[in-house]
Amino acid sequence: MRRLVLLAVVGLCAQLVDGSLGMGYGVTSATLLVAAGIGPAAASAAIHFSELGTTLVSGLSHHALGNTDWRTVGVLALPGFIGAFAGATLLVNLDADVAVPVVASILIVLGTYVTYRFLTPRLRFGPRPGARFLAPLGLFAGTLDALGGGGWGPVGTSTLLASGRLEPRKVVGSVDTAEFVVAVGGSLGFLVGLGSQGIDWAYVVALMVGGMLAAPVAAALVRYLPARVLGVAAGGLIVLTNLQTLADWSDASGVTEGLLAAIVFTLWVLWTAWAIKLEQPRDPRDPRHATPLGA
């Protein structure tokens, strides 16, 4: 019983991060489940079934608050479904460890770029991304999500943020809303590969309840956080989590992991503080912001 309560709390915290920054639910939950001795396939299956509830509530909440670009959702969802179904059926008989360092390295580069981009003085967003960009992204992110128990948010959110085609709250809301369809695809794939007996339904319910409670709160945070602060926070989370992934993959010592985490976390806090400072309204009495004569 104590473990189920703990899982519900983890689901709540993971969804609070995921729903506000567009990533974190799968990675956080998968880490805990695998650490508890559950196999990767069973852990990913539990996460995807719990996401049927959490992503549904999250998507409805984002829509109600105007965080969703439905064209982006529509193009992302079907390729994501196909990728998640294929990834789930592959995971049952496949070791995905080979892809870990490659994907983590790519995401670190993307996260660094996202952070840099949203720390620049002027933010501009281009036209909405087209199907040629979104469809391959959905297929790849959905496959990776099922293989690793998490990946839809880190890949989808970071790539869309880096593209500069949508403001951050629309990116987070659209990726989270499309994730419901991805969760359906992954769940069906695991049912085919594992059967219902290979899934711990108590874990599914515990994660789901915690996540569903947090989803509306997270969507509200996205609605009112400034674009710059949201982008920097998301970029820092991408870098931090994937550095941890690389450290675990390379069997780095605990001291090395702790030092890396401390450095990146400190930089993340400083970057976020600077982003907040840039969002402060300018004082017209400040001579640095005065309009030049003759302008």
VENLINNOR-V539538 format. One record per residue. N is the residue number from 1. RES is the residue in one small letter. SS is DSSP state (@ for helix, = for strand, . for the rest). PSI is psi in whole degrees, -180 to 180 (NA if undefined). OMEGA is omega in degrees with one decimal (none if undefined). Layout:
BEGIN
[[N & RES & SS & PSI & OMEGA] [N & RES & SS & PSI & OMEGA]]
END
This chain:
BEGIN
[[1 & m & . & -42 & -179.7] [2 & r & @ & -39 & 179.9] [3 & r & @ & -38 & -179.8] [4 & l & @ & -39 & 177.1] [5 & v & @ & -42 & 178.3] [6 & l & @ & -41 & 178.8] [7 & l & @ & -37 & 177.4] [8 & a & @ & -40 & 177.7] [9 & v & @ & -42 & 178.0] [10 & v & @ & -43 & 177.7] [11 & g & @ & -40 & 179.3] [12 & l & @ & -49 & -178.6] [13 & c & @ & -42 & -178.7] [14 & a & @ & -40 & 179.5] [15 & q & @ & -31 & 177.5] [16 & l & @ & -41 & 176.6] [17 & v & @ & -47 & -176.2] [18 & d & @ & -45 & -176.7] [19 & g & @ & -21 & -179.6] [20 & s & @ & -25 & -179.2] [21 & l & @ & -4 & 175.2] [22 & g & . & 12 & 179.8] [23 & m & . & 160 & 172.5] [24 & g & . & -27 & -175.4] [25 & y & @ & -53 & -176.9] [26 & g & @ & -45 & -177.7] [27 & v & @ & -46 & -179.3] [28 & t & @ & -48 & -177.8] [29 & s & @ & -41 & -179.8] [30 & a & @ & -41 & 179.8] [31 & t & @ & -45 & -178.4] [32 & l & @ & -44 & -177.3] [33 & l & @ & -42 & 178.9] [34 & v & @ & -39 & 177.7] [35 & a & @ & -28 & 178.9] [36 & a & . & 1 & 176.3] [37 & g & . & 9 & 178.7] [38 & i & . & 137 & -179.7] [39 & g & . & 154 & -178.0] [40 & p & @ & -43 & -178.9] [41 & a & @ & -45 & 179.9] [42 & a & @ & -38 & 179.1] [43 & a & @ & -47 & 179.8] [44 & s & @ & -37 & 177.8] [45 & a & @ & -46 & 179.6] [46 & a & @ & -40 & -179.7] [47 & i & @ & -46 & -177.5] [48 & h & @ & -37 & 177.1] [49 & f & @ & -37 & 177.8] [50 & s & @ & -31 & 179.6] [51 & e & @ & -17 & 175.5] [52 & l & @ & -35 & 177.8] [53 & g & @ & -46 & -174.8] [54 & t & @ & -42 & -178.5] [55 & t & @ & -29 & 176.8] [56 & l & @ & -49 & 179.1] [57 & v & @ & -40 & 179.9] [58 & s & @ & -45 & 179.9] [59 & g & @ & -44 & 178.1] [60 & l & @ & -39 & -179.9] [61 & s & @ & -44 & 178.5] [62 & h & @ & -41 & 178.9] [63 & h & @ & -44 & -178.3] [64 & a & @ & -29 & -177.6] [65 & l & . & 6 & 176.3] [66 & g & . & 27 & -178.3] [67 & n & . & 3 & -169.2] [68 & t & . & 132 & 170.2] [69 & d & . & 105 & -169.5] [70 & w & @ & -26 & 175.9] [71 & r & @ & -43 & 177.6] [72 & t & @ & -43 & 178.0] [73 & v & @ & -46 & -176.6] [74 & g & @ & -38 & -178.9] [75 & v & @ & -36 & -178.3] [76 & l & @ & -37 & -165.7] [77 & a & @ & -51 & -175.3] [78 & l & @ & -48 & 174.7] [79 & p & @ & -36 & 177.0] [80 & g & @ & -41 & 176.7] [81 & f & @ & -48 & -178.8] [82 & i & @ & -45 & 179.8] [83 & g & @ & -42 & -179.5] [84 & a & @ & -41 & 178.6] [85 & f & @ & -45 & 179.8] [86 & a & @ & -43 & -179.7] [87 & g & @ & -38 & 179.6] [88 & a & @ & -44 & 180.0] [89 & t & @ & -31 & 177.6] [90 & l & @ & -38 & -174.4] [91 & l & @ & -32 & -178.5] [92 & v & . & -33 & -177.3] [93 & n & . & 19 & -173.4] [94 & l & . & 141 & 173.5] [95 & d & . & 115 & -174.9] [96 & a & . & 10 & -175.4] [97 & d & @ & -27 & -177.8] [98 & v & @ & -35 & -175.9] [99 & a & @ & -15 & -172.7] [100 & v & @ & -54 & -176.6] [101 & p & @ & -34 & -179.7] [102 & v & @ & -50 & -178.4] [103 & v & @ & -43 & -179.4] [104 & a & @ & -40 & 179.7] [105 & s & @ & -43 & 178.7] [106 & i & @ & -42 & -178.1] [107 & l & @ & -32 & 176.4] [108 & i & @ & -44 & 177.6] [109 & v & @ & -46 & 179.0] [110 & l & @ & -44 & 180.0] [111 & g & @ & -40 & 177.6] [112 & t & @ & -42 & 180.0] [113 & y & @ & -42 & 179.0] [114 & v & @ & -46 & -179.7] [115 & t & @ & -46 & 179.3] [116 & y & @ & -44 & -175.5] [117 & r & @ & -39 & -176.7] [118 & f & @ & -2 & 173.0] [119 & l & @ & -6 & 177.0] [120 & t & . & 149 & -174.6] [121 & p & . & -40 & -176.9] [122 & r & . & 131 & 178.4] [123 & l & . & 128 & 175.8] [124 & r & . & 139 & 179.9] [125 & f & . & 130 & -178.2] [126 & g & . & -169 & 178.8] [127 & p & . & 159 & -179.7] [128 & r & . & 145 & -179.7] [129 & p & . & 147 & -178.8] [130 & g & . & 176 & -177.5] [131 & a & @ & -33 & -179.5] [132 & r & @ & -26 & 177.1] [133 & f & @ & -43 & -172.1] [134 & l & @ & -39 & -175.2] [135 & a & @ & -51 & 176.6] [136 & p & @ & -35 & 177.8] [137 & l & @ & -46 & 179.2] [138 & g & @ & -42 & 179.9] [139 & l & @ & -48 & -178.5] [140 & f & @ & -47 & -177.9] [141 & a & @ & -39 & 178.6] [142 & g & @ & -41 & 177.9] [143 & t & @ & -48 & -179.5] [144 & l & @ & -36 & -178.9] [145 & d & @ & -45 & -179.6] [146 & a & @ & -38 & -178.4] [147 & l & @ & -38 & -173.9] [148 & g & @ & 0 & -177.2] [149 & g & . & -4 & 179.4] [150 & g & . & 147 & -177.3] [151 & g & . & -24 & 178.9] [152 & w & @ & -50 & -179.5] [153 & g & @ & -53 & -179.9] [154 & p & @ & -44 & -178.8] [155 & v & @ & -51 & -176.1] [156 & g & @ & -48 & -177.9] [157 & t & @ & -47 & -177.1] [158 & s & @ & -40 & -178.9] [159 & t & @ & -43 & 179.3] [160 & l & @ & -38 & 176.7] [161 & l & @ & -43 & -179.0] [162 & a & @ & -29 & -178.8] [163 & s & @ & -24 & -179.9] [164 & g & . & 22 & -176.3] [165 & r & . & -21 & -179.2] [166 & l & . & 148 & 175.0] [167 & e & . & 152 & -171.9] [168 & p & @ & -41 & -177.4] [169 & r & @ & -32 & 176.7] [170 & k & @ & -36 & 176.5] [171 & v & @ & -52 & -177.9] [172 & v & @ & -48 & -178.7] [173 & g & @ & -40 & -178.4] [174 & s & @ & -43 & 179.3] [175 & v & @ & -43 & 179.4] [176 & d & @ & -38 & -179.0] [177 & t & @ & -44 & 178.3] [178 & a & @ & -22 & -177.1] [179 & e & @ & -23 & 176.8] [180 & f & @ & -45 & 179.4] [181 & v & @ & -38 & 177.3] [182 & v & @ & -42 & 178.9] [183 & a & @ & -37 & 176.8] [184 & v & @ & -46 & 179.6] [185 & g & @ & -45 & 178.8] [186 & g & @ & -41 & -179.6] [187 & s & @ & -43 & 178.1] [188 & l & @ & -40 & 178.5] [189 & g & @ & -41 & 179.3] [190 & f & @ & -34 & 175.7] [191 & l & @ & -41 & 178.1] [192 & v & @ & -44 & -174.6] [193 & g & @ & -39 & -174.7] [194 & l & @ & -30 & -171.4] [195 & g & . & 162 & -176.6] [196 & s & @ & -23 & -178.8] [197 & q & @ & -19 & -178.0] [198 & g & @ & 8 & -176.9] [199 & i & . & 130 & 177.9] [200 & d & . & 100 & -173.7] [201 & w & @ & -25 & 176.5] [202 & a & @ & -40 & 176.8] [203 & y & @ & -40 & 179.5] [204 & v & @ & -49 & -177.1] [205 & v & @ & -42 & -179.0] [206 & a & @ & -48 & 178.2] [207 & l & @ & -41 & -177.2] [208 & m & @ & -46 & -177.4] [209 & v & @ & -48 & 179.2] [210 & g & @ & -44 & -179.1] [211 & g & @ & -39 & -178.7] [212 & m & @ & -33 & 177.9] [213 & l & @ & -35 & -175.3] [214 & a & @ & -23 & -171.0] [215 & a & @ & -48 & -179.1] [216 & p & @ & -35 & 179.3] [217 & v & @ & -44 & -179.5] [218 & a & @ & -42 & 179.2] [219 & a & @ & -37 & 178.2] [220 & a & @ & -38 & 177.3] [221 & l & @ & -44 & -180.0] [222 & v & @ & -40 & -176.1] [223 & r & @ & -34 & -171.5] [224 & y & @ & -8 & 175.9] [225 & l & . & 137 & 176.2] [226 & p & . & 148 & -177.5] [227 & a & @ & -42 & -177.6] [228 & r & @ & -46 & -178.7] [229 & v & @ & -43 & 179.4] [230 & l & @ & -43 & -179.7] [231 & g & @ & -44 & 179.8] [232 & v & @ & -41 & 178.7] [233 & a & @ & -42 & 179.1] [234 & a & @ & -44 & 179.5] [235 & g & @ & -43 & 178.4] [236 & g & @ & -39 & 178.9] [237 & l & @ & -39 & 178.3] [238 & i & @ & -49 & -178.6] [239 & v & @ & -47 & -176.7] [240 & l & @ & -48 & -176.4] [241 & t & @ & -36 & -177.6] [242 & n & @ & -28 & 169.9] [243 & l & @ & -39 & 176.7] [244 & q & @ & -40 & 178.1] [245 & t & @ & -45 & 178.7] [246 & l & @ & -40 & 179.3] [247 & a & @ & -43 & 177.9] [248 & d & @ & -41 & -179.2] [249 & w & @ & -37 & -177.9] [250 & s & . & 5 & -179.3] [251 & d & . & 41 & 178.1] [252 & a & . & 153 & -179.5] [253 & s & . & 162 & 179.3] [254 & g & @ & -36 & 179.7] [255 & v & @ & -44 & 179.5] [256 & t & @ & -45 & 179.0] [257 & e & @ & -44 & -179.6] [258 & g & @ & -40 & 179.8] [259 & l & @ & -45 & 178.2] [260 & l & @ & -47 & -178.6] [261 & a & @ & -41 & -178.7] [262 & a & @ & -43 & -179.2] [263 & i & @ & -49 & -177.4] [264 & v & @ & -40 & -179.8] [265 & f & @ & -41 & 178.7] [266 & t & @ & -46 & 177.8] [267 & l & @ & -39 & 179.6] [268 & w & @ & -46 & 179.2] [269 & v & @ & -43 & -179.9] [270 & l & @ & -43 & 178.6] [271 & w & @ & -44 & -179.3] [272 & t & @ & -41 & 178.2] [273 & a & @ & -39 & 178.6] [274 & w & @ & -39 & 177.5] [275 & a & @ & -41 & 177.6] [276 & i & @ & -40 & 179.1] [277 & k & @ & -41 & 179.2] [278 & l & @ & -25 & -179.2] [279 & e & . & -8 & -179.5] [280 & q & . & 139 & 179.7] [281 & p & . & 140 & -179.5] [282 & r & . & 143 & 177.1] [283 & d & . & 114 & -177.5] [284 & p & . & -19 & 179.3] [285 & r & . & -15 & 179.3] [286 & d & . & 121 & -178.2] [287 & p & @ & -21 & 179.2] [288 & r & @ & -22 & -177.6] [289 & h & @ & 11 & -178.6] [290 & a & . & 148 & 178.1] [291 & t & . & 127 & -178.9] [292 & p & . & 150 & 178.5] [293 & l & . & 137 & 178.7] [294 & g & . & 1 & -178.6] [295 & a & . & NA & none]]
END
